Amino acid sequence: MTSTSVDREPPTPASASREPVIRELGTLAHRLRLHHPPETPCTCEPPQLLADRPDGTVVRSGPVVAKAHAADIDRDALAARLALASAPQLSGILLAPLTAPGPPDTAGAVPRPVTFWPYGTPVDPRDPDAAPWADAAVLLARLHRTASPLPLPAPPMRGPVKAARAVDRMIAALPGDAAVLPVQAAWHALPAWARGEAASPAARSGFLCHGDLHLGQLVRHPAPDGPWLLIDVDDAGRGDPAWDLARPAAWYAAGVLAPEDWLLFLDAYRSAGGPAVPPEGDPWPQLDVPARALTVQTAAVALAKCAAEGREPDEMEQLMIDSCARIATFPPELAAGSAS
């Protein structure tokens, strides 16, 4: 079994309050298109909503994608992450943003930072056997080996903070429900740094990381057949590179990701010189804590989604929830935080 979306949130139908933002994003993206002169009657297809979540609304107009980030996002950190994506040192690893004319900081009635990106062809969720696990691993290894090109320290990678928000969302969605107890127990068994409550171990916190690796974060650019690139730098920054391997590791440990896909990913990462794990031998002393955290995050997102949709967990969601019950019963490796 393999998965490309076990803890990805699907686009939700746009509410009336968000429709102005979506319309304006479509207009802004369309303005960046160069398919026809301004005086030529427009025959472009209507803008397409790709995602609409509290942390980001994404609209495509032909070759241009506009993203409205969360209203409360740290704008200085976002600017630093955009500078990373634009840096020549990361060309061929991260998709670079487009330059937009004029101030891009307002969309619709609520001020939200807006960024513009070239459209890339995403991974096809209908063809899991073609999932580019090796390509993803090589891109991560190259990212982790690259020194930050920024004049100031890069912002912290937001993976642990994102996991903590998922747990908070689960608790809010299911107050007093016993279903959250195994997930909470696994969460509280983690060291503080993995819960976003303390700094990562210093020896492993200086690497450039993506922060939210899953197959939805890969596109081919130029579309449709260009090389694979990583997208969505909202969580990127300095951190433990093992965090970027943790979601596939967690899926493998839970039985969601096929062993052959996991080994393909791990071997490709090691062959590309990735520093998150030793070049040979057991990778789990480095992966154990981050993989547990991603197991909790995935289960927490699943339970919150099930509560919102009034349904029971599906097979893959239940595997991740059951994994929390198992990992809560024994301590994580390196729980003292001396390493990842």
C-alpha positions as CSV (number, residue, x, y, z in Angstrom):
1,M,0.0,0.0,0.0
2,T,1.2,3.5,-0.7
3,S,-0.3,6.9,-0.2
4,T,0.1,10.4,-1.5
5,S,-2.6,12.1,0.6
6,V,-3.1,10.4,3.9
7,D,-2.7,13.6,5.9
8,R,-3.2,16.2,3.2
9,E,-6.3,18.2,3.5
10,P,-8.4,18.3,0.3
11,P,-9.7,21.6,-1.1
12,T,-12.9,22.5,0.6
13,P,-15.9,24.3,-1.0
14,A,-15.3,28.0,-0.8
15,S,-17.5,29.8,1.7
16,A,-19.3,33.0,0.8
17,S,-16.9,35.0,2.9
18,R,-13.9,33.6,1.0
19,E,-15.2,34.0,-2.5
20,P,-14.0,37.6,-2.8
21,V,-10.4,36.5,-2.0
22,I,-10.7,33.7,-4.5
23,R,-12.0,36.1,-7.2
24,E,-9.3,38.6,-6.5
25,L,-6.5,35.9,-6.6
26,G,-7.8,34.8,-10.0
27,T,-7.7,38.4,-11.2
28,L,-4.2,39.0,-9.9
29,A,-2.9,35.7,-11.4
30,H,-4.5,36.5,-14.7
31,R,-2.7,39.9,-14.8
32,L,0.6,38.2,-14.7
33,R,-0.2,36.0,-17.7
34,L,1.5,36.9,-21.0
35,H,-0.6,35.0,-23.4
36,H,-2.3,38.0,-25.0
37,P,-1.9,41.8,-25.1
38,P,-4.1,43.8,-22.8
39,E,-6.2,45.2,-25.7
40,T,-6.9,41.7,-27.1
41,P,-10.3,40.2,-26.1
42,C,-9.6,37.6,-23.4
43,T,-10.3,34.0,-24.2
44,C,-8.5,32.5,-21.2
45,E,-10.2,29.8,-19.2
46,P,-11.7,30.9,-15.9
47,P,-9.4,30.8,-12.8
48,Q,-9.2,27.4,-11.1
49,L,-9.3,27.0,-7.3
50,L,-6.5,24.5,-6.3
51,A,-6.8,24.8,-2.5
52,D,-8.7,26.7,0.1
53,R,-7.7,26.2,3.6
54,P,-7.2,28.5,6.6
55,D,-3.4,28.5,6.0
56,G,-3.6,29.2,2.3
57,T,-5.9,29.8,-0.7
58,V,-4.4,28.9,-4.0
59,V,-5.8,29.8,-7.4
60,R,-4.5,29.1,-10.9
61,S,-4.8,31.2,-14.0
62,G,-3.1,29.3,-16.9
63,P,0.6,29.3,-16.2
64,V,0.4,31.5,-13.1
65,V,-0.6,30.4,-9.5
66,A,-1.5,33.0,-6.9
67,K,-1.4,32.0,-3.2
68,A,-3.0,34.0,-0.4
69,H,-1.2,33.1,2.8
70,A,-2.7,33.0,6.3
71,A,-3.5,36.5,7.6
72,D,-1.5,36.0,10.8
73,I,1.6,34.6,9.0
74,D,5.0,36.1,10.1
75,R,5.6,38.3,7.1
76,D,9.3,38.8,7.8
77,A,9.8,35.0,8.0
78,L,7.8,34.6,4.8
79,A,10.0,37.2,3.0
80,A,13.1,35.2,4.1
81,R,11.6,32.0,2.9
82,L,10.7,33.6,-0.5
83,A,14.3,34.8,-0.7
84,L,15.5,31.2,-0.1
85,A,13.2,30.0,-3.0
86,S,14.6,32.7,-5.2
87,A,18.3,32.1,-4.4
88,P,20.4,30.8,-7.3
89,Q,22.0,28.3,-4.9
90,L,18.6,26.6,-4.6
91,S,17.7,26.6,-8.3
92,G,16.7,23.2,-9.4
93,I,15.6,22.3,-5.9
94,L,12.9,24.8,-4.9
95,L,10.4,26.3,-7.3
96,A,11.2,30.0,-7.5
97,P,8.4,32.6,-7.2
98,L,7.4,35.0,-9.9
99,T,7.9,38.7,-9.5
100,A,4.7,40.5,-9.2
101,P,4.3,44.2,-10.1
102,G,3.1,46.5,-7.4
103,P,2.4,45.7,-3.7
104,P,1.1,42.1,-3.3
105,D,-0.1,42.3,0.3
106,T,-3.9,42.6,-0.1
107,A,-6.4,40.2,-1.5
108,G,-10.1,40.6,-0.9
109,A,-11.5,42.2,2.2
110,V,-8.9,40.8,4.6
111,P,-5.2,41.8,4.1
112,R,-3.2,38.7,3.4
113,P,0.2,38.3,1.8
114,V,-0.1,37.1,-1.8
115,T,2.7,35.4,-3.7
116,F,2.8,34.3,-7.3
117,W,4.3,31.1,-8.7
118,P,4.7,29.3,-12.1
119,Y,2.3,26.5,-12.5
120,G,3.9,23.0,-12.3
121,T,2.4,19.6,-13.0
122,P,1.7,17.9,-9.6
123,V,2.0,14.2,-8.7
124,D,-0.9,12.2,-10.0
125,P,-2.7,10.8,-7.0
126,R,-4.5,8.3,-9.3
127,D,-1.1,6.7,-10.1
128,P,0.6,5.9,-6.8
129,D,3.0,3.5,-8.5
130,A,4.5,6.4,-10.4
131,A,5.1,8.4,-7.2
132,P,8.5,10.1,-7.5
133,W,10.0,8.9,-4.1
134,A,13.6,8.8,-5.4
135,D,13.3,12.3,-6.9
136,A,11.9,13.7,-3.7
137,A,14.7,12.1,-1.7
138,V,17.4,13.5,-4.0
139,L,15.9,17.0,-3.8
140,L,15.8,16.8,0.0
141,A,19.4,15.7,0.1
142,R,20.5,18.6,-2.1
143,L,18.5,21.0,0.0
144,H,20.0,19.7,3.3
145,R,23.5,19.9,1.9
146,T,23.1,23.5,0.8
147,A,24.3,26.3,3.1
148,S,21.8,29.1,3.6
149,P,22.5,31.9,1.1
150,L,20.7,34.5,3.2
151,P,22.7,37.3,4.8
152,L,20.8,36.7,8.1
153,P,20.0,33.3,9.8
154,A,17.1,31.6,8.1
155,P,13.9,31.3,10.1
156,P,13.3,28.1,12.1
157,M,11.7,25.2,10.2
158,R,8.1,25.1,11.3
159,G,7.5,21.3,11.3
160,P,7.2,20.9,15.1
161,V,4.9,24.0,15.4
162,K,2.7,22.6,12.6
163,A,2.4,19.3,14.5
164,A,1.4,21.1,17.7
165,R,-1.3,23.0,15.8
166,A,-2.7,19.8,14.4
167,V,-3.0,18.4,18.0
168,D,-4.7,21.6,19.1
169,R,-7.1,21.4,16.2
170,M,-7.9,17.8,17.1
171,I,-8.6,18.6,20.7
172,A,-10.8,21.5,19.7
173,A,-12.8,19.3,17.2
174,L,-13.3,16.5,19.7
175,P,-13.5,17.9,23.2
176,G,-13.6,15.2,25.9
177,D,-13.7,12.4,23.3
178,A,-11.8,9.3,24.2
179,A,-10.7,8.9,20.6
180,V,-8.0,11.6,21.1
181,L,-6.4,9.9,24.2
182,P,-3.9,7.6,22.4
183,V,-2.9,10.5,20.1
184,Q,-2.4,12.8,23.1
185,A,-0.4,10.1,24.9
186,A,1.9,9.6,22.0
187,W,2.3,13.4,21.7
188,H,3.2,13.9,25.4
189,A,5.8,11.1,25.2
190,L,7.8,13.2,22.7
191,P,10.6,15.5,23.8
192,A,9.8,19.2,24.1
193,W,11.7,20.2,20.9
194,A,9.6,17.8,18.8
195,R,6.4,19.4,20.2
196,G,7.6,22.9,19.3
197,E,8.1,23.9,22.9
198,A,12.0,24.1,22.9
199,A,14.8,24.6,20.4
200,S,15.9,21.6,18.4
201,P,19.2,19.9,19.5
202,A,21.9,22.3,18.4
203,A,24.0,19.8,16.6
204,R,21.2,19.1,14.2
205,S,19.4,22.4,13.9
206,G,21.4,24.2,11.3
207,F,20.3,22.5,8.1
208,L,18.0,24.0,5.5
209,C,14.8,21.9,5.7
210,H,11.5,22.0,3.8
211,G,9.4,21.4,6.9
212,D,6.4,19.7,5.3
213,L,7.4,17.1,2.9
214,H,4.8,15.0,1.2
215,L,4.2,14.2,-2.5
216,G,1.8,17.1,-2.8
217,Q,4.9,19.3,-2.4
218,L,6.4,18.2,-5.7
219,V,5.7,19.5,-9.2
220,R,7.2,19.2,-12.6
221,H,8.4,22.5,-14.0
222,P,8.2,23.6,-16.7
223,A,4.9,21.8,-17.1
224,P,4.1,19.2,-18.0
225,D,7.4,17.2,-18.2
226,G,10.1,19.3,-16.6
227,P,12.2,18.1,-13.6
228,W,10.6,17.7,-10.2
229,L,10.9,20.6,-7.8
230,L,9.9,21.2,-4.2
231,I,7.1,23.8,-3.7
232,D,5.5,25.5,-0.7
233,V,8.2,27.1,1.4
234,D,5.8,28.3,4.2
235,D,7.4,25.9,6.7
236,A,11.0,26.0,5.4
237,G,14.0,27.0,7.4
238,R,16.7,25.9,9.8
239,G,16.1,22.6,11.6
240,D,16.8,18.9,11.9
241,P,16.8,17.4,8.4
242,A,15.4,14.1,9.7
243,W,12.1,16.0,10.0
244,D,11.8,16.0,6.2
245,L,12.2,12.2,6.1
246,A,9.8,11.7,9.0
247,R,6.5,11.5,7.1
248,P,7.6,8.7,4.7
249,A,9.3,7.0,7.7
250,A,6.0,7.3,9.7
251,W,3.9,5.9,6.9
252,Y,6.3,3.0,6.4
253,A,6.3,2.2,10.1
254,A,2.5,2.3,10.1
255,G,2.1,0.1,7.0
256,V,0.8,2.9,4.9
257,L,3.9,3.2,2.6
258,A,5.1,0.0,0.9
259,P,8.5,-1.2,2.1
260,E,9.9,-1.0,-1.4
261,D,8.9,2.6,-1.7
262,W,10.5,3.4,1.7
263,L,13.7,1.7,0.8
264,L,13.8,3.5,-2.6
265,F,13.4,6.8,-0.9
266,L,15.9,6.1,1.8
267,D,18.5,4.6,-0.6
268,A,18.2,7.6,-3.0
269,Y,18.6,10.0,-0.1
270,R,21.7,8.3,1.2
271,S,23.2,8.0,-2.3
272,A,22.8,11.7,-2.8
273,G,24.7,12.4,0.4
274,G,21.9,13.5,2.6
275,P,23.0,14.3,6.1
276,A,19.9,13.4,8.0
277,V,20.9,9.7,8.5
278,P,24.2,7.8,8.4
279,P,25.2,6.7,4.9
280,E,24.7,3.1,6.0
281,G,23.3,1.1,8.9
282,D,20.2,1.7,11.1
283,P,18.6,5.1,10.3
284,W,16.0,4.9,13.1
285,P,18.1,6.6,15.9
286,Q,17.9,9.8,13.8
287,L,14.4,9.2,12.5
288,D,12.5,7.9,15.5
289,V,11.4,11.1,17.2
290,P,10.5,13.0,14.1
291,A,8.6,10.0,12.7
292,R,6.7,9.7,15.9
293,A,5.8,13.4,15.8
294,L,4.6,13.0,12.2
295,T,2.6,10.0,13.2
296,V,0.8,12.1,15.8
297,Q,0.3,15.0,13.4
298,T,-1.2,12.7,10.7
299,A,-3.5,11.0,13.2
300,A,-4.6,14.4,14.7
301,V,-5.4,15.8,11.3
302,A,-7.3,12.7,10.4
303,L,-9.5,12.8,13.6
304,A,-10.2,16.5,13.1
305,K,-11.2,15.9,9.5
306,C,-13.4,13.0,10.5
307,A,-15.1,15.1,13.1
308,A,-15.8,17.9,10.7
309,E,-17.1,15.5,8.0
310,G,-19.1,13.4,10.4
311,R,-17.5,10.1,9.4
312,E,-15.3,7.3,10.7
313,P,-11.6,7.1,9.8
314,D,-10.7,5.3,6.6
315,E,-8.3,2.5,6.5
316,M,-5.1,4.6,6.1
317,E,-6.2,7.1,8.7
318,Q,-7.0,4.3,11.2
319,L,-3.5,2.8,10.6
320,M,-2.0,6.1,11.7
321,I,-4.3,6.4,14.7
322,D,-3.5,2.8,15.8
323,S,0.2,3.6,15.5
324,C,-0.2,6.3,18.1
325,A,-1.6,3.8,20.5
326,R,1.4,1.6,19.9
327,I,4.2,4.2,20.2
328,A,2.7,5.7,23.3
329,T,3.5,2.5,25.2
330,F,7.3,2.8,24.9
331,P,9.8,5.7,25.1
332,P,11.2,7.2,21.9
333,E,14.8,6.8,21.1
334,L,17.0,9.7,22.1
335,A,14.1,11.2,24.0
336,A,16.4,13.3,26.1
337,G,17.0,15.4,22.9
338,S,20.7,14.8,22.5
339,A,20.1,14.2,18.8
340,S,17.2,13.7,16.5
